[in-house]
Amino acid sequence: MKFTKTEMTRWPDGHKDFRESVTFDAGTFEKNGRLRDLKNVVINGSASYDDVEQSLYVEYEVSGTMVLPCAITLEDVYRDFKVTDNETFSFRKLEPNEEAVEVKGEIVDLMPSVYATIMADVPWIVHKEGLTELPKGNGWAVMTEEQYQKEDKGIDPRLAKLLQYKPEED
């Protein structure tokens, strides 16, 4: 989703509403352990260009479905999301305290801002709905907190000798 400066100067009253479906290629998520895919992503918003300030002001809402790994089984979990954000893009040199994205050239690319907004909304941990049986394997098992509390832990035989340790007093 890109806007050129020439295109912005031709907008009626310097304003444009937009609605666009976008897709992200699979390479976007290769190194991301928290997000596997995004589906049905729609960006709905408005943009206003101020010729005097040489700035583009964008407000948008992004909605779609996140594909996330379950924290217990690593199976895909689908979560709907809807987030809003606004961004200012400036075609002029910014002052040190200005909060805007300085545009290099004549094209504003909204997608990095959209992706960052989505990533800020990704939950750290998700669990698959209706998970009844926790995974287990040879010598290990995933436990609930209650199961862990009830388990008789005893003393680790490797550390039992420490019970006999008495610090010497000077």
N, CA and C atoms as an extended XYZ file, in Angstrom:
510
Properties=species:S:1:pos:R:3:atomname:S:1:resname:S:1:resid:I:1 pbc="F F F"
N         0.852       -1.161        0.000 N   MET     1
C         0.000        0.000        0.000 CA  MET     1
C         0.897        1.224        0.000 C   MET     1
N         0.975        1.867       -1.151 N   LYS     2
C         1.882        2.996       -1.326 CA  LYS     2
C         1.138        4.199       -1.881 C   LYS     2
N         1.617        5.384       -1.476 N   PHE     3
C         1.087        6.644       -1.992 CA  PHE     3
C         2.257        7.466       -2.512 C   PHE     3
N         2.100        8.048       -3.695 N   THR     4
C         3.139        8.937       -4.211 CA  THR     4
C         2.769       10.382       -3.879 C   THR     4
N         3.782       11.217       -3.778 N   LYS     5
C         3.548       12.625       -3.444 CA  LYS     5
C         2.721       13.300       -4.541 C   LYS     5
N         2.973       12.951       -5.795 N   THR     6
C         2.209       13.516       -6.910 CA  THR     6
C         0.738       13.136       -6.795 C   THR     6
N         0.473       11.890       -6.465 N   GLU     7
C        -0.899       11.409       -6.293 CA  GLU     7
C        -1.597       12.158       -5.157 C   GLU     7
N        -0.865       12.400       -4.057 N   MET     8
C        -1.456       13.079       -2.890 CA  MET     8
C        -1.873       14.506       -3.214 C   MET     8
N        -1.096       15.184       -4.028 N   THR     9
C        -1.429       16.576       -4.363 CA  THR     9
C        -2.683       16.660       -5.220 C   THR     9
N        -3.095       15.560       -5.833 N   ARG    10
C        -4.292       15.541       -6.684 CA  ARG    10
C        -5.559       15.091       -5.942 C   ARG    10
N        -5.417       14.694       -4.690 N   TRP    11
C        -6.601       14.270       -3.935 CA  TRP    11
C        -7.514       15.465       -3.697 C   TRP    11
N        -8.837       15.266       -3.814 N   PRO    12
C        -9.763       16.369       -3.504 CA  PRO    12
C        -9.645       16.746       -2.025 C   PRO    12
N        -9.433       18.009       -1.755 N   ASP    13
C        -9.252       18.527       -0.391 CA  ASP    13
C        -8.082       17.861        0.323 C   ASP    13
N        -7.165       17.230       -0.415 N   GLY    14
C        -5.997       16.586        0.197 CA  GLY    14
C        -6.340       15.370        1.030 C   GLY    14
N        -7.498       14.765        0.767 N   HIS    15
C        -7.982       13.656        1.597 CA  HIS    15
C        -8.354       12.453        0.732 C   HIS    15
N        -8.092       11.260        1.278 N   LYS    16
C        -8.476       10.035        0.575 CA  LYS    16
C        -8.819        8.953        1.590 C   LYS    16
N        -9.971        8.297        1.379 N   ASP    17
C       -10.343        7.121        2.162 CA  ASP    17
C        -9.905        5.895        1.382 C   ASP    17
N        -9.503        4.860        2.102 N   PHE    18
C        -9.055        3.649        1.416 CA  PHE    18
C        -9.490        2.403        2.176 C   PHE    18
N        -9.636        1.346        1.438 N   ARG    19
C        -9.934        0.014        1.982 CA  ARG    19
C        -9.256       -0.974        1.048 C   ARG    19
N        -8.362       -1.792        1.601 N   GLU    20
C        -7.602       -2.698        0.754 CA  GLU    20
C        -7.313       -4.005        1.486 C   GLU    20
N        -7.464       -5.102        0.755 N   SER    21
C        -7.056       -6.408        1.263 CA  SER    21
C        -5.593       -6.602        0.902 C   SER    21
N        -4.811       -7.066        1.867 N   VAL    22
C        -3.381       -7.260        1.628 CA  VAL    22
C        -2.980       -8.676        2.023 C   VAL    22
N        -1.896       -9.137        1.419 N   THR    23
C        -1.336      -10.438        1.778 CA  THR    23
C         0.140      -10.250        2.097 C   THR    23
N         0.634      -11.106        2.952 N   PHE    24
C         2.044      -11.106        3.313 CA  PHE    24
C         2.632      -12.413        2.807 C   PHE    24
N         3.798      -12.345        2.163 N   ASP    25
C         4.377      -13.590        1.669 CA  ASP    25
C         4.967      -14.391        2.831 C   ASP    25
N         5.124      -15.688        2.628 N   ALA    26
C         5.552      -16.607        3.682 CA  ALA    26
C         6.906      -16.231        4.271 C   ALA    26
N         7.789      -15.631        3.494 N   GLY    27
C         9.102      -15.244        3.989 CA  GLY    27
C         9.054      -14.229        5.113 C   GLY    27
N         7.952      -13.506        5.221 N   THR    28
C         7.791      -12.508        6.274 CA  THR    28
C         7.831      -13.142        7.659 C   THR    28
N         7.398      -14.394        7.768 N   PHE    29
C         7.240      -15.036        9.069 CA  PHE    29
C         8.286      -16.108        9.366 C   PHE    29
N         9.257      -16.305        8.462 N   GLU    30
C        10.235      -17.377        8.625 CA  GLU    30
C        11.015      -17.304        9.929 C   GLU    30
N        11.434      -16.127       10.323 N   LYS    31
C        12.256      -15.974       11.529 CA  LYS    31
C        11.450      -15.478       12.720 C   LYS    31
N        10.143      -15.575       12.623 N   ASN    32
C         9.276      -15.077       13.676 CA  ASN    32
C         8.710      -16.256       14.462 C   ASN    32
N         9.073      -16.397       15.711 N   GLY    33
C         8.598      -17.507       16.528 CA  GLY    33
C         7.211      -17.290       17.114 C   GLY    33
N         6.691      -16.069       17.066 N   ARG    34
C         5.398      -15.772       17.669 CA  ARG    34
C         4.251      -15.724       16.677 C   ARG    34
N         4.540      -15.582       15.404 N   LEU    35
C         3.487      -15.414       14.401 CA  LEU    35
C         3.846      -16.257       13.181 C   LEU    35
N         2.939      -17.146       12.803 N   ARG    36
C         3.204      -18.034       11.670 CA  ARG    36
C         2.631      -17.524       10.354 C   ARG    36
N         1.500      -16.829       10.417 N   ASP    37
C         0.866      -16.360        9.187 CA  ASP    37
C        -0.201      -15.324        9.528 C   ASP    37
N        -0.596      -14.555        8.527 N   LEU    38
C        -1.711      -13.621        8.635 CA  LEU    38
C        -2.655      -13.917        7.486 C   LEU    38
N        -3.945      -14.011        7.786 N   LYS    39
C        -4.942      -14.332        6.767 CA  LYS    39
C        -6.045      -13.285        6.789 C   LYS    39
N        -6.640      -13.059        5.619 N   ASN    40
C        -7.789      -12.157        5.471 CA  ASN    40
C        -7.524      -10.767        6.047 C   ASN    40
N        -6.354      -10.214        5.787 N   VAL    41
C        -5.990       -8.908        6.332 CA  VAL    41
C        -6.603       -7.802        5.476 C   VAL    41
N        -7.323       -6.907        6.147 N   VAL    42
C        -7.964       -5.771        5.478 CA  VAL    42
C        -7.545       -4.498        6.201 C   VAL    42
N        -7.108       -3.513        5.415 N   ILE    43
C        -6.747       -2.208        5.965 CA  ILE    43
C        -7.811       -1.217        5.525 C   ILE    43
N        -8.379       -0.529        6.501 N   ASN    44
C        -9.450        0.422        6.251 CA  ASN    44
C        -9.052        1.733        6.922 C   ASN    44
N        -8.967        2.826        6.170 N   GLY    45
C        -8.544        4.068        6.804 CA  GLY    45
C        -8.700        5.282        5.943 C   GLY    45
N        -8.036        6.347        6.381 N   SER    46
C        -8.077        7.597        5.635 CA  SER    46
C        -6.707        8.264        5.724 C   SER    46
N        -6.400        9.013        4.692 N   ALA    47
C        -5.127        9.728        4.621 CA  ALA    47
C        -5.396       11.182        4.259 C   ALA    47
N        -4.646       12.075        4.886 N   SER    48
C        -4.769       13.508        4.597 CA  SER    48
C        -3.381       14.071        4.348 C   SER    48
N        -3.254       14.785        3.233 N   TYR    49
C        -1.963       15.379        2.882 CA  TYR    49
C        -2.016       16.877        3.112 C   TYR    49
N        -1.041       17.396        3.855 N   ASP    50
C        -0.924       18.832        4.107 CA  ASP    50
C         0.257       19.352        3.298 C   ASP    50
N        -0.041       20.110        2.260 N   ASP    51
C         0.995       20.596        1.353 CA  ASP    51
C         1.916       21.610        2.039 C   ASP    51
N         1.373       22.402        2.949 N   VAL    52
C         2.179       23.408        3.653 CA  VAL    52
C         3.197       22.714        4.564 C   VAL    52
N         2.742       21.746        5.334 N   GLU    53
C         3.613       21.007        6.256 CA  GLU    53
C         4.438       19.927        5.562 C   GLU    53
N         4.089       19.622        4.306 N   GLN    54
C         4.744       18.543        3.566 CA  GLN    54
C         4.653       17.228        4.342 C   GLN    54
N         3.441       16.956        4.863 N   SER    55
C         3.232       15.776        5.688 CA  SER    55
C         1.963       15.032        5.284 C   SER    55
N         2.009       13.722        5.462 N   LEU    56
C         0.859       12.862        5.224 CA  LEU    56
C         0.439       12.277        6.568 C   LEU    56
N        -0.838       12.447        6.914 N   TYR    57
C        -1.393       11.926        8.165 CA  TYR    57
C        -2.316       10.772        7.813 C   TYR    57
N        -2.034        9.613        8.398 N   VAL    58
C        -2.796        8.410        8.071 CA  VAL    58
C        -3.384        7.819        9.353 C   VAL    58
N        -4.670        7.519        9.306 N   GLU    59
C        -5.352        6.785       10.376 CA  GLU    59
C        -5.907        5.529        9.743 C   GLU    59
N        -5.695        4.375       10.401 N   TYR    60
C        -6.180        3.139        9.793 CA  TYR    60
C        -6.535        2.103       10.851 C   TYR    60
N        -7.344        1.152       10.396 N   GLU    61
C        -7.723       -0.007       11.202 CA  GLU    61
C        -7.327       -1.243       10.388 C   GLU    61
N        -6.676       -2.177       11.036 N   VAL    62
C        -6.266       -3.421       10.383 CA  VAL    62
C        -7.004       -4.555       11.071 C   VAL    62
N        -7.614       -5.434       10.274 N   SER    63
C        -8.293       -6.597       10.839 CA  SER    63
C        -7.922       -7.822       10.026 C   SER    63
N        -8.064       -8.971       10.650 N   GLY    64
C        -7.740      -10.216        9.976 CA  GLY    64
C        -7.628      -11.348       10.976 C   GLY    64
N        -6.894      -12.387       10.596 N   THR    65
C        -6.711      -13.557       11.447 CA  THR    65
C        -5.230      -13.867       11.559 C   THR    65
N        -4.766      -14.027       12.800 N   MET    66
C        -3.382      -14.421       13.065 CA  MET    66
C        -3.324      -15.937       13.201 C   MET    66
N        -2.260      -16.537       12.695 N   VAL    67
C        -1.998      -17.956       12.911 CA  VAL    67
C        -0.792      -18.019       13.850 C   VAL    67
N        -1.040      -18.520       15.067 N   LEU    68
C        -0.039      -18.523       16.131 CA  LEU    68
C         0.248      -19.944       16.602 C   LEU    68
N         1.430      -20.196       17.163 N   PRO    69
C         1.713      -21.525       17.704 CA  PRO    69
C         1.151      -21.666       19.123 C   PRO    69
N         0.501      -22.803       19.392 N   CYS    70
C         0.028      -23.100       20.744 CA  CYS    70
C         1.255      -23.279       21.639 C   CYS    70
N         1.240      -22.689       22.825 N   ALA    71
C         2.379      -22.757       23.733 CA  ALA    71
C         2.605      -24.161       24.278 C   ALA    71
N         1.593      -25.024       24.204 N   ILE    72
C         1.730      -26.378       24.745 CA  ILE    72
C         1.981      -27.398       23.648 C   ILE    72
N         1.193      -27.368       22.575 N   THR    73
C         1.274      -28.410       21.552 CA  THR    73
C         1.985      -27.957       20.272 C   THR    73
N         2.215      -26.664       20.118 N   LEU    74
C         2.794      -26.055       18.916 CA  LEU    74
C         1.897      -26.187       17.691 C   LEU    74
N         0.644      -26.583       17.864 N   GLU    75
C        -0.314      -26.636       16.763 CA  GLU    75
C        -0.771      -25.219       16.436 C   GLU    75
N        -1.292      -25.020       15.216 N   ASP    76
C        -1.771      -23.705       14.808 CA  ASP    76
C        -3.005      -23.298       15.596 C   ASP    76
N        -3.012      -22.051       16.049 N   VAL    77
C        -4.161      -21.454       16.719 CA  VAL    77
C        -4.543      -20.218       15.913 C   VAL    77
N        -5.811      -20.107       15.548 N   TYR    78
C        -6.299      -18.983       14.745 CA  TYR    78
C        -6.965      -17.970       15.674 C   TYR    78
N        -6.500      -16.713       15.620 N   ARG    79
C        -7.053      -15.646       16.443 CA  ARG    79
C        -7.402      -14.461       15.561 C   ARG    79
N        -8.646      -13.992       15.655 N   ASP    80
C        -9.049      -12.788       14.942 CA  ASP    80
C        -8.462      -11.578       15.665 C   ASP    80
N        -8.152      -10.535       14.916 N   PHE    81
C        -7.621       -9.315       15.513 CA  PHE    81
C        -8.185       -8.101       14.798 C   PHE    81
N        -8.180       -6.990       15.512 N   LYS    82
C        -8.573       -5.696       14.956 CA  LYS    82
C        -7.797       -4.642       15.745 C   LYS    82
N        -6.920       -3.916       15.069 N   VAL    83
C        -6.106       -2.895       15.721 CA  VAL    83
C        -6.189       -1.601       14.933 C   VAL    83
N        -6.013       -0.492       15.632 N   THR    84
C        -6.018        0.813       14.988 CA  THR    84
C        -4.701        1.523       15.278 C   THR    84
N        -4.349        2.424       14.393 N   ASP    85
C        -3.126        3.198       14.588 CA  ASP    85
C        -3.214        4.454       13.731 C   ASP    85
N        -2.326        5.374       13.999 N   ASN    86
C        -2.178        6.541       13.132 CA  ASN    86
C        -0.691        6.822       12.977 C   ASN    86
N        -0.341        7.384       11.861 N   GLU    87
C         1.066        7.603       11.546 CA  GLU    87
C         1.193        8.903       10.777 C   GLU    87
N         2.287        9.602       11.013 N   THR    88
C         2.592       10.822       10.286 CA  THR    88
C         3.859       10.590        9.472 C   THR    88
N         3.796       10.912        8.189 N   PHE    89
C         4.941       10.793        7.290 CA  PHE    89
C         5.313       12.191        6.822 C   PHE    89
N         6.589       12.525        6.914 N   SER    90
C         7.033       13.867        6.549 CA  SER    90
C         8.015       13.808        5.379 C   SER    90
N         7.812       14.713        4.415 N   PHE    91
C         8.699       14.807        3.263 CA  PHE    91
C         9.815       15.833        3.492 C   PHE    91
N         9.849       16.424        4.671 N   ARG    92
C        10.886       17.409        4.973 CA  ARG    92
C        11.779       16.871        6.096 C   ARG    92
N        12.887       17.533        6.334 N   LYS    93
C        13.821       17.151        7.393 CA  LYS    93
C        13.138       17.380        8.739 C   LYS    93
N        13.183       16.365        9.606 N   LEU    94
C        12.500       16.439       10.897 CA  LEU    94
C        13.369       17.101       11.966 C   LEU    94
N        12.689       17.758       12.875 N   GLU    95
C        13.357       18.291       14.063 CA  GLU    95
C        13.602       17.117       15.023 C   GLU    95
N        14.570       17.228       15.931 N   PRO    96
C        14.884       16.104       16.827 CA  PRO    96
C        13.709       15.612       17.686 C   PRO    96
N        12.786       16.484       18.069 N   ASN    97
C        11.679       16.071       18.947 CA  ASN    97
C        10.398       15.731       18.184 C   ASN    97
N        10.409       15.770       16.869 N   GLU    98
C         9.221       15.456       16.073 CA  GLU    98
C         9.010       13.953       15.977 C   GLU    98
N         7.767       13.551       16.138 N   GLU    99
C         7.430       12.131       16.011 CA  GLU    99
C         6.744       11.914       14.669 C   GLU    99
N         7.525       11.506       13.703 N   ALA   100
C         7.023       11.232       12.362 CA  ALA   100
C         8.034       10.334       11.662 C   ALA   100
N         7.603        9.763       10.562 N   VAL   101
C         8.490        8.963        9.728 CA  VAL   101
C         8.984        9.862        8.610 C   VAL   101
N        10.300       10.020        8.521 N   GLU   102
C        10.866       10.845        7.467 CA  GLU   102
C        10.901       10.035        6.179 C   GLU   102
N        10.286       10.570        5.139 N   VAL   103
C        10.172        9.871        3.858 CA  VAL   103
C        11.383       10.211        2.999 C   VAL   103
N        12.040        9.175        2.531 N   LYS   104
C        13.147        9.347        1.595 CA  LYS   104
C        12.565        9.167        0.197 C   LYS   104
N        12.639       10.168       -0.630 N   GLY   105
C        12.079       10.077       -1.974 CA  GLY   105
C        10.668       10.619       -2.025 C   GLY   105
N         9.874       10.081       -2.951 N   GLU   106
C         8.533       10.598       -3.207 CA  GLU   106
C         7.413        9.601       -2.880 C   GLU   106
N         7.754        8.442       -2.312 N   ILE   107
C         6.746        7.396       -2.094 CA  ILE   107
C         6.638        7.049       -0.615 C   ILE   107
N         5.399        7.016       -0.121 N   VAL   108
C         5.113        6.589        1.247 CA  VAL   108
C         4.627        5.147        1.182 C   VAL   108
N         5.336        4.263        1.884 N   ASP   109
C         4.942        2.858        1.969 CA  ASP   109
C         4.340        2.624        3.346 C   ASP   109
N         3.067        2.312        3.388 N   LEU   110
C         2.350        2.129        4.645 CA  LEU   110
C         2.572        0.751        5.265 C   LEU   110
N         3.022       -0.229        4.490 N   MET   111
C         3.106       -1.613        4.974 CA  MET   111
C         4.046       -1.823        6.163 C   MET   111
N         5.221       -1.206        6.252 N   PRO   112
C         6.039       -1.398        7.459 CA  PRO   112
C         5.326       -0.935        8.728 C   PRO   112
N         4.588        0.159        8.633 N   SER   113
C         3.826        0.644        9.781 CA  SER   113
C         2.699       -0.321       10.137 C   SER   113
N         2.013       -0.846        9.126 N   VAL   114
C         0.931       -1.808        9.358 CA  VAL   114
C         1.478       -3.074       10.025 C   VAL   114
N         2.585       -3.595        9.520 N   TYR   115
C         3.186       -4.804       10.081 CA  TYR   115
C         3.611       -4.576       11.537 C   TYR   115
N         4.212       -3.429       11.827 N   ALA   116
C         4.621       -3.117       13.201 CA  ALA   116
C         3.407       -3.024       14.131 C   ALA   116
N         2.318       -2.462       13.638 N   THR   117
C         1.096       -2.360       14.436 CA  THR   117
C         0.536       -3.748       14.743 C   THR   117
N         0.546       -4.623       13.755 N   ILE   118
C         0.066       -5.997       13.962 CA  ILE   118
C         0.965       -6.716       14.964 C   ILE   118
N         2.279       -6.594       14.809 N   MET   119
C         3.220       -7.276       15.699 CA  MET   119
C         3.067       -6.813       17.148 C   MET   119
N         2.722       -5.549       17.348 N   ALA   120
C         2.518       -5.046       18.706 CA  ALA   120
C         1.299       -5.684       19.353 C   ALA   120
N         0.399       -6.236       18.553 N   ASP   121
C        -0.832       -6.843       19.065 CA  ASP   121
C        -0.744       -8.371       19.185 C   ASP   121
N         0.364       -8.967       18.773 N   VAL   122
C         0.505      -10.426       18.837 CA  VAL   122
C         0.669      -10.846       20.295 C   VAL   122
N        -0.175      -11.761       20.786 N   PRO   123
C        -0.035      -12.200       22.178 CA  PRO   123
C         1.233      -13.039       22.361 C   PRO   123
N         1.804      -13.002       23.567 N   TRP   124
C         3.023      -13.763       23.847 CA  TRP   124
C         2.739      -15.250       23.946 C   TRP   124
N         1.614      -15.603       24.551 N   ILE   125
C         1.284      -17.012       24.744 CA  ILE   125
C        -0.172      -17.240       24.367 C   ILE   125
N        -0.431      -18.276       23.573 N   VAL   126
C        -1.800      -18.686       23.274 CA  VAL   126
C        -1.906      -20.189       23.490 C   VAL   126
N        -3.091      -20.607       23.859 N   HIS   127
C        -3.368      -22.036       24.042 CA  HIS   127
C        -4.506      -22.435       23.133 C   HIS   127
N        -4.423      -23.621       22.614 N   LYS   128
C        -5.464      -24.142       21.752 CA  LYS   128
C        -6.739      -24.344       22.572 C   LYS   128
N        -7.860      -23.890       22.028 N   GLU   129
C        -9.153      -24.056       22.703 CA  GLU   129
C        -9.498      -25.536       22.814 C   GLU   129
N       -10.087      -25.923       23.930 N   GLY   130
C       -10.566      -27.293       24.101 CA  GLY   130
C        -9.462      -28.327       24.279 C   GLY   130
N        -8.295      -27.907       24.687 N   LEU   131
C        -7.194      -28.838       24.902 CA  LEU   131
C        -7.491      -29.672       26.141 C   LEU   131
N        -7.726      -30.983       25.948 N   THR   132
C        -8.092      -31.845       27.071 CA  THR   132
C        -6.932      -32.708       27.551 C   THR   132
N        -6.077      -33.119       26.643 N   GLU   133
C        -4.964      -33.986       27.026 CA  GLU   133
C        -3.658      -33.258       26.760 C   GLU   133
N        -2.841      -33.164       27.802 N   LEU   134
C        -1.555      -32.498       27.664 CA  LEU   134
C        -0.532      -33.477       27.092 C   LEU   134
N         0.401      -32.995       26.291 N   PRO   135
C         1.377      -33.901       25.670 CA  PRO   135
C         2.336      -34.513       26.692 C   PRO   135
N         2.825      -35.694       26.368 N   LYS   136
C         3.830      -36.362       27.204 CA  LYS   136
C         4.676      -37.249       26.307 C   LYS   136
N         5.834      -37.616       26.810 N   GLY   137
C         6.744      -38.435       26.020 CA  GLY   137
C         7.534      -39.362       26.916 C   GLY   137
N         8.652      -39.831       26.424 N   ASN   138
C         9.494      -40.772       27.156 CA  ASN   138
C        10.256      -40.022       28.252 C   ASN   138
N         9.775      -40.099       29.469 N   GLY   139
C        10.435      -39.455       30.605 CA  GLY   139
C        10.031      -38.019       30.856 C   GLY   139
N         9.033      -37.500       30.161 N   TRP   140
C         8.602      -36.134       30.396 CA  TRP   140
C         7.093      -36.024       30.176 C   TRP   140
N         6.507      -35.006       30.781 N   ALA   141
C         5.080      -34.734       30.608 CA  ALA   141
C         4.818      -33.270       30.936 C   ALA   141
N         3.892      -32.656       30.209 N   VAL   142
C         3.448      -31.302       30.508 CA  VAL   142
C         2.406      -31.412       31.606 C   VAL   142
N         2.559      -30.600       32.676 N   MET   143
C         1.639      -30.652       33.822 CA  MET   143
C         0.938      -29.313       33.995 C   MET   143
N        -0.232      -29.378       34.591 N   THR   144
C        -0.897      -28.156       35.019 CA  THR   144
C        -0.257      -27.730       36.333 C   THR   144
N        -0.505      -26.523       36.747 N   GLU   145
C         0.024      -26.031       38.022 CA  GLU   145
C        -0.481      -26.882       39.186 C   GLU   145
N        -1.763      -27.276       39.122 N   GLU   146
C        -2.347      -28.094       40.192 CA  GLU   146
C        -1.665      -29.463       40.274 C   GLU   146
N        -1.399      -30.080       39.124 N   GLN   147
C        -0.715      -31.368       39.108 CA  GLN   147
C         0.692      -31.245       39.694 C   GLN   147
N         1.355      -30.168       39.391 N   TYR   148
C         2.711      -29.964       39.896 CA  TYR   148
C         2.699      -29.798       41.412 C   TYR   148
N         1.733      -29.061       41.937 N   GLN   149
C         1.655      -28.839       43.377 CA  GLN   149
C         1.362      -30.135       44.131 C   GLN   149
N         0.545      -31.020       43.545 N   LYS   150
C         0.168      -32.279       44.197 CA  LYS   150
C         1.273      -33.331       44.139 C   LYS   150
N         2.168      -33.200       43.178 N   GLU   151
C         3.199      -34.215       42.990 CA  GLU   151
C         4.131      -34.270       44.200 C   GLU   151
N         4.446      -35.493       44.667 N   ASP   152
C         5.380      -35.683       45.776 CA  ASP   152
C         6.788      -35.532       45.217 C   ASP   152
N         7.414      -34.441       45.573 N   LYS   153
C         8.713      -34.152       44.992 CA  LYS   153
C         9.854      -34.827       45.720 C   LYS   153
N         9.748      -34.985       47.027 N   GLY   154
C        10.835      -35.599       47.787 CA  GLY   154
C        12.111      -34.786       47.633 C   GLY   154
N        13.202      -35.373       48.045 N   ILE   155
C        14.488      -34.698       47.936 CA  ILE   155
C        15.284      -35.362       46.825 C   ILE   155
N        15.858      -34.555       45.991 N   ASP   156
C        16.703      -35.057       44.915 CA  ASP   156
C        17.905      -35.750       45.547 C   ASP   156
N        18.139      -37.035       45.248 N   PRO   157
C        19.241      -37.758       45.882 CA  PRO   157
C        20.609      -37.122       45.596 C   PRO   157
N        20.723      -36.413       44.531 N   ARG   158
C        22.002      -35.759       44.220 CA  ARG   158
C        22.290      -34.616       45.182 C   ARG   158
N        21.224      -34.100       45.827 N   LEU   159
C        21.393      -32.969       46.745 CA  LEU   159
C        21.166      -33.360       48.204 C   LEU   159
N        20.903      -34.628       48.491 N   ALA   160
C        20.572      -35.080       49.849 CA  ALA   160
C        21.695      -34.789       50.838 C   ALA   160
N        22.937      -34.888       50.435 N   LYS   161
C        24.069      -34.637       51.337 CA  LYS   161
C        24.068      -33.210       51.861 C   LYS   161
N        23.460      -32.296       51.143 N   LEU   162
C        23.431      -30.904       51.594 CA  LEU   162
C        22.630      -30.749       52.888 C   LEU   162
N        21.712      -31.674       53.169 N   LEU   163
C        20.937      -31.603       54.410 CA  LEU   163
C        21.839      -31.778       55.630 C   LEU   163
N        22.967      -32.478       55.462 N   GLN   164
C        23.885      -32.722       56.572 CA  GLN   164
C        24.855      -31.573       56.772 C   GLN   164
N        24.884      -30.646       55.849 N   TYR   165
C        25.823      -29.540       55.932 CA  TYR   165
C        25.435      -28.585       57.064 C   TYR   165
N        26.413      -28.291       57.924 N   LYS   166
C        26.207      -27.329       59.025 CA  LYS   166
C        27.333      -26.307       58.916 C   LYS   166
N        26.974      -25.092       58.671 N   PRO   167
C        28.042      -24.078       58.558 CA  PRO   167
C        28.779      -23.932       59.900 C   PRO   167
N        30.078      -23.825       59.845 N   GLU   168
C        30.867      -23.671       61.066 CA  GLU   168
C        30.781      -22.232       61.535 C   GLU   168
N        30.626      -22.112       62.839 N   GLU   169
C        30.570      -20.762       63.409 CA  GLU   169
C        31.954      -20.392       63.890 C   GLU   169
N        32.345      -19.172       63.664 N   ASP   170
C        33.674      -18.701       64.089 CA  ASP   170
C        33.682      -18.206       65.488 C   ASP   170
